[in-house]
Amino acid sequence: MGLWRKNKKNNIEKSLQKIVSSTQLPLGSSLDSAHFEVNSNSEVIIEGCKGILQYDENIIKVNMGKMITAFCGRKLSVKCLNTDSLIVTGFITSIEFIT
């Protein structure tokens, strides 16, 4: 049974690698990784997040699975929150990656 699970996991990883290469996604992209898009210095759209760890008007820390990302600035707020995505708005002065 253990060997079967290992083979199944390897097959899934190979299939995922084929998908990533055929869609020309960046290396390291996968279905369980987080992705964010920065629009100017006033908005960040985050997809694949696991939760908010800290939230006030100067810093918002987000669990992104393999790392924590801190969005620092002034008058920060969460504009939209879903089960695995959110939008941070305000005056963003820095983004920190904490591993």
BELGIDA-V724201 format. One record per pair of residues at least 24 apart in sequence whose ideal C-beta (glycine too) atoms are under 7 Angstrom apart, sorted by the first residue. I is the first residue (numbers start at 1). J is the second residue. If there is no record, write none. Layout:
I/J + I/J
This chain:
32/65 + 33/65 + 34/64 + 34/65 + 41/91 + 41/92 + 42/89 + 42/90 + 42/91 + 42/92 + 43/87 + 43/89 + 44/71 + 44/88 + 44/92 + 45/87 + 46/85 + 46/86 + 46/88 + 47/84 + 47/85 + 48/84 + 49/84 + 49/85 + 49/86 + 60/88 + 67/97 + 67/98 + 67/99 + 68/98 + 69/95 + 69/97 + 70/96 + 70/98 + 71/95 + 72/96
